[in-house]
């Protein structure tokens, strides 16, 4: 289930809620904004594959739980239409420009190492992205469709949060085999995350 598929039914992108470490949740006020019956809209969302549950809250807010959050990577991410003015120096963690640029570089390196180490490109199994670090990255990526249509997307803070989440995933759950580890499906899934992050985060040419 992708945010785009949910948006096709809701009429607007839903917003991710929580950390997604244990449960991948979207919320939507589409019924209120569009003047629709919330219960009927909830039934239409429940009919979608990959939706675990839909709860109507308050005056019409929908709380949507998806079963496999990694499925959002089945649609290609869109690069934000934003060119930050962050300086390249100092190259410390206090400089957002360095944090974001280094995140892009790490994602690029993961893709290169994956090719060199023989990580399969096919056979993406979204359900293997179940560690808390990659779940946080997925949660950040899930914000992208909504921010693309927002009047106040807040790209600077968003890109920094995505980069920080990816740094944690890169260090704690590597996308490529370590030591004597053989390439496997989990690496294929994590490399897909790296590819999405590389597309979204600005690289040296955009900083």
C-alpha positions in Angstrom: 0.0 0.0 0.0 1.5 3.3 -1.1 0.5 6.9 -0.1 -0.5 7.5 -3.7 -2.9 4.6 -3.7 -4.5 5.9 -0.5 -4.6 9.4 -1.9 -6.5 8.1 -5.0 -9.4 7.0 -2.7 -9.1 9.8 -0.1 -8.7 12.6 -2.6 -5.6 13.8 -0.9 -2.4 12.3 0.5 -2.7 11.0 4.1 -0.3 12.0 6.8 1.9 9.5 8.6 1.5 9.4 12.4 3.8 8.2 15.1 7.2 6.7 14.7 6.1 3.6 12.7 8.5 1.4 14.8 5.7 -0.9 15.8 2.8 0.1 13.7 2.6 2.1 10.4 -0.3 4.6 10.8 -1.7 7.2 8.5 -4.3 9.8 9.5 -6.6 11.7 7.2 -9.2 14.5 7.5 -10.3 14.1 3.9 -13.9 13.3 4.9 -14.2 16.5 6.8 -12.5 18.6 4.2 -14.5 17.1 1.3 -17.8 16.9 3.1 -18.0 13.1 2.7 -19.5 10.5 5.0 -16.5 9.2 7.0 -17.9 5.7 7.5 -18.4 5.2 3.8 -15.0 6.6 3.0 -13.5 4.2 5.6 -15.1 1.3 3.9 -13.6 2.2 0.6 -10.2 2.5 2.2 -10.6 -0.9 3.9 -11.2 -2.5 0.5 -7.7 -1.6 -0.5 -5.1 -4.4 -0.4 -2.5 -3.8 2.3 -4.8 -1.9 4.7 -4.9 -3.6 8.1 -7.6 -1.5 9.7 -9.4 1.8 9.4 -10.9 3.6 12.4 -13.2 6.6 12.3 -12.3 9.1 15.1 -14.0 12.2 16.3 -16.0 14.0 13.7 -14.6 12.2 10.8 -10.9 11.7 11.1 -9.6 8.4 9.7 -6.8 6.4 11.3 -5.4 3.9 8.8 -3.0 1.1 9.6 -1.1 -0.4 6.7 0.3 -4.0 7.0 3.5 -3.6 5.1 5.0 -0.1 5.4 7.8 -0.9 3.0 5.3 -1.2 0.2 5.5 2.6 -0.2 8.9 2.0 -2.0 7.0 0.3 -4.8 6.4 3.8 -6.2 9.3 5.9 -7.1 9.9 8.9 -4.8 9.7 12.4 -6.3 12.6 14.7 -5.7 11.5 17.8 -3.7 11.5 21.0 -5.8 13.8 22.7 -3.4 17.4 23.8 -3.5 18.7 24.5 0.0 21.2 27.3 0.6 23.1 25.4 3.3 26.9 26.0 3.3 29.2 23.0 2.7 31.4 23.9 5.7 31.9 23.3 8.5 31.7 19.5 7.9 30.3 18.8 11.3 27.0 17.3 12.6 26.0 20.9 13.6 25.8 21.9 10.0 22.5 20.7 8.3 24.2 21.0 4.9 26.8 18.5 5.9 24.3 16.1 7.5 22.1 16.1 4.4 24.9 15.9 1.9 26.6 13.1 3.8 23.3 11.2 3.9 23.1 11.5 0.1 26.7 10.3 -0.1 26.1 7.3 2.2 23.1 6.2 0.2 25.1 6.5 -3.0 27.9 4.4 -1.5 25.4 1.8 -0.4 24.2 1.4 -4.0 27.7 1.1 -5.3 28.8 -1.4 -2.7 25.6 -3.4 -3.3 26.6 -3.8 -6.9 30.1 -4.8 -6.1 29.1 -7.3 -3.5 26.4 -8.9 -5.6 23.3 -7.9 -3.7 20.4 -9.0 -5.9 18.5 -6.1 -7.6 15.3 -8.2 -8.0 13.1 -9.9 -5.4 12.2 -6.9 -3.3 10.4 -8.1 -0.2 9.0 -5.0 1.6 8.1 -7.0 4.7 11.8 -7.5 5.5 12.1 -3.8 6.4 11.0 -4.5 10.0 13.9 -3.1 12.0 13.1 0.1 13.9 15.7 2.2 12.0 14.5 1.5 8.5 10.9 1.9 9.8 11.8 5.5 10.8 13.2 6.1 7.4 10.0 4.8 5.8 7.9 7.0 8.0 9.9 10.0 6.8 9.5 9.0 3.2 5.8 8.6 3.7 5.5 12.4 4.4 6.7 13.2 0.9 3.4 13.1 -1.1 1.7 15.4 1.4 4.6 17.9 1.5 4.7 18.0 -2.3 1.1 19.5 -2.3 1.4 21.5 0.9 1.6 25.3 0.8 4.2 25.2 3.6 6.2 22.0 3.0 9.0 22.8 5.4 11.6 21.2 3.2 14.7 22.2 5.2 13.5 20.5 8.5 12.1 17.6 6.5 15.3 16.8 4.6 17.3 17.1 7.8 15.1 14.6 9.7 15.2 12.2 6.7 19.0 12.4 6.6 19.3 11.8 10.3 17.0 8.8 10.2 19.0 7.3 7.3 22.3 7.8 9.1 21.0 5.7 11.9 19.7 3.0 9.6 23.0 3.0 7.6 25.0 2.5 10.8 22.8 0.1 12.7 21.3 -2.0 9.9 23.7 -1.9 7.0 22.3 -2.3 3.5 25.2 -4.5 2.4 26.6 -7.7 3.9 29.2 -7.3 6.7 32.1 -9.7 7.2 31.3 -13.2 6.1 27.6 -12.5 5.7 26.1 -13.5 2.3 24.0 -11.1 0.3 20.3 -11.9 0.8 16.7 -10.5 0.5 17.1 -8.2 3.5 19.9 -6.4 1.8 17.9 -6.1 -1.4 15.1 -4.4 0.6 17.5 -2.1 2.4 19.2 -1.1 -0.8 15.8 -0.1 -2.1 15.6 2.3 0.9 19.0 3.7 0.1 17.9 4.3 -3.5 14.8 6.2 -2.4 16.8 8.3 0.1 19.5 9.1 -2.5 16.7 10.4 -4.8 15.1 12.6 -2.2 18.2 14.1 -0.4 20.1 16.8 -2.3 23.6 15.8 -3.3 26.6 18.0 -3.9 25.1 19.4 -7.1 22.1 20.8 -5.2 23.7 22.1 -2.0 
